[in-house]
């Protein structure tokens, strides 16, 4: 028997496995947008350090499960996926018990979370929205040096199933939208582009804190996830080039965030003899992020060119722009769409060219200020989350109109 949703259609449950909420900035912005539009919002996600199994934060209900240990081998992804499905299903049951929901939004990776939602679709007619943060087949190919063919085909299959079961797909950029239509077979009207824009009202450059430079003249910053495909190792190697090849001991780098490559990156910094030039903060509160970003001279987006990064929108790039930081990146399709004149672009994956681009920019304060101002204008006029909210909320207004 199908559940008659009625007013419960205004209850949206968002499922995310990649990061805890509110640390997942995109998901937290989505929660706030839906809440402000009059929807009731619940979230299912892994626990962060010290998180309870249930909490209410700013009117959003958070149901959390213990995260799976960090993955180091391909075969362990099967175990992680199985755990994610079971843990998500258990949290969805708890959320349903408090109040039934009419729509579930799944945020990838991974592309198997539909399995936890499927019983609610069959039994109660719950609708599924696919918020596609990553292209998981491309993520797999980009993460491992010698990806096996069978897992790649399995990822294509799970992606195809997610597309098939989804009433609507939310894509982060036009490249992802094309994949949803061409590989996923979705109709144009069923795919909506919602960029992960920063909030310029909260991300405002303040006064610099010279203590954060740690005695150096210049400060570089990296913020974001630290996985094998994110290029943080290239940023460290570029710092080695800056410090030990060019002899620029006046430059420091602060890295904000963490991930399953975090421990390896800390060891690499030691091996490269970067010492006091590099500091890892781990995941940091917003107050510290604002101080570091307000002190830094350049934001680093070292994502290498690979099947995933070339077509993905990097949140960190737009956050740098919000804080009026010029960006140094590799020449990637969607990075250039986001940053335009607010970044300089090195030849993909060339560490020495990346390091040289950083130094050229450090030595040109006028250009840095011009680029920072251009980036801030682009955020305010085009990329800001407030400009994305109507499209995002519109997806749910259309879905729930007849519920």
C-alpha angles and dihedrals in degrees: 000000000000119000114244100230104193108149090003088075086078090064111090123190118201120201121200128166105174100072139005118259129273088025088066095079097193093052092046091052089050091051091052093047092053093044091051089050090058100263124133109234133203127178132204114199143134121281124261120213109304095000118149122231090250134021139154114226122183090336095311119117113225121200111186137187133193110277121240114251116266114283120239103159131051094233091059092065088077090059092046092051092049091050092048092053095048096042092046092049091052091051092046089054089052092048091048090050091058092046131337116249130215100205134032121198115203118200118200151252105099111043094208099079090097086077091067092048097043096084090056091050093051098041103034107018094245112173123232127221118192112212099191109206095164141016097241098198089053090043090057093048091048096046100055129052094220108022115194118237098230097059089046091055090046090054091051088053095050090047090051091051091051091051091047095051095044122098089197136015122210112203126195095218144356093271091059090044090057090051091051090053100038103034098023098042093227120157116245091246091056095057122072126185112226113171121210094245122179123240106250091192091064099029100066125149111244136181115313120250106219091196088069090063087067093218096314127120096225132038127201122192136204120188127181148053117337107216130143091264097049098081098231087136087059090053090053092048089049088053089052088053091048096047105032104027100036094028093229101157090164093079127089132182127210117195117201120194138030143230144160091299092051097101093047091050092052090052090048091054089056093046090051090052093236094145113160091005092078131050128181113204098180115215106344135201118253092254092061092042090055093049094049094045090048091052100042123097099204137019117222122221100176096166106149123228108265136134092281106037096049092066100031130098112231114218093202091060092059092043090056089051091051089056091050092249120148111232133225112204142152119262101271127157101237095033088061090048090055102040104027107164094359092079141050116222126218124200106277116276095354105133096189092052090047091052091047091051089053092050094046089054094045089056094052109063094170092056091046091055093047092050092046091052091048091051093050091050091051091051093050096043102037119358103044115120091238087066090054098047098083092055093045097046089042090065090061095040089058094045096047098039092100099031 
